């Protein structure tokens, strides 16, 4: 598996492919009730919350 990184910097888009990429730690602000629902869903699916969020983001981004 590989990761594609897209960076927008000074009106230029850089796309990088990294076969050995690690995940990054980030912080976002989200409605506490949605976060709670997401945590419950991740537990029910026996997966990490980060996997659930990453999957949801990928699905949303594919809609473009």
PyMOL commands that set and color helices and strands:
alter all, ss='L'
color gray80, all
select helices_A, chain A and resi 32-44+49-62
alter helices_A, ss='H'
color red, helices_A
select strands_A, chain A and resi 3-9+12-18
alter strands_A, ss='S'
color yellow, strands_A
deselect
rebuild
show_as cartoon
